[in-house]
Amino acid sequence: MKKCEVCGNEYDKAFTVTETDGSEHTFDSFECAIHALAPECSHCGCRVVGHGVEQGGVIYCCANCAKHAGHTALRDRA
């Protein structure tokens, strides 16, 4: 059985995520994978699981958080 790199649980249904640089990560749940790999919103700190928005290389979970950081041109919907 593989061991989750976040929580340490050994699980027969663990899965491996391979990043574009070739590094591999093993998790027992999507929750652990999100905790380890999803980017954080630069304003509120939540994990960005969806598309989010980006300005100047900085990621936000939504346009509202980007607005709080001074980026008023971003929109959640066009």
C-alpha positions in Angstrom: 0.0 0.0 0.0 1.1 3.5 -0.7 1.5 6.2 2.0 -0.1 9.7 1.7 2.6 12.4 1.8 0.3 14.8 3.7 -1.4 12.7 6.4 0.7 9.6 6.4 -2.2 7.3 5.9 -1.4 4.0 4.2 -4.3 3.3 1.8 -4.9 0.7 -0.9 -6.6 3.2 -3.2 -3.9 5.9 -2.9 -3.0 7.7 -6.1 0.0 9.5 -7.5 0.0 12.9 -9.2 2.9 13.6 -11.6 3.7 17.3 -12.1 5.0 18.7 -15.4 8.5 18.8 -14.0 8.4 15.0 -13.4 8.0 15.2 -9.6 5.5 12.7 -8.1 3.3 13.0 -5.1 1.2 10.3 -3.5 -2.1 11.0 -1.7 -4.9 9.1 -0.1 -7.6 11.7 -0.9 -8.3 14.7 -3.1 -8.4 16.7 0.2 -4.8 16.0 0.9 -3.8 16.6 -2.8 -5.5 20.0 -2.7 -3.8 20.9 0.6 -0.4 20.1 -0.9 -0.7 21.3 -4.5 -3.4 23.9 -4.9 -2.2 27.5 -4.9 -3.3 29.9 -2.1 -5.2 33.1 -2.7 -2.8 36.0 -2.1 -5.6 37.9 -0.3 -7.6 35.5 1.9 -5.3 32.5 1.9 -7.9 29.9 0.8 -6.9 27.2 -1.6 -7.8 27.9 -5.2 -9.5 24.7 -6.4 -11.2 26.3 -9.4 -9.9 28.6 -12.0 -9.4 31.7 -9.8 -8.0 34.9 -11.3 -4.5 36.1 -11.8 -2.9 39.5 -12.1 0.8 40.1 -12.5 1.7 36.5 -11.6 -0.3 36.7 -8.4 -3.2 34.3 -7.9 -6.5 35.1 -6.2 -9.5 32.9 -5.6 -11.9 35.5 -7.1 -12.2 39.0 -8.5 -13.3 40.3 -5.1 -10.1 39.3 -3.4 -8.1 40.8 -6.3 -10.1 44.0 -5.9 -9.1 44.2 -2.2 -5.5 43.9 -3.4 -6.0 46.9 -5.7 -6.6 45.0 -9.0 -10.0 46.5 -10.2 -9.9 45.3 -13.8 -10.4 41.6 -13.1 -13.8 40.0 -13.3 -15.2 36.6 -12.3 -17.4 36.7 -15.4 -17.0 38.5 -18.7 
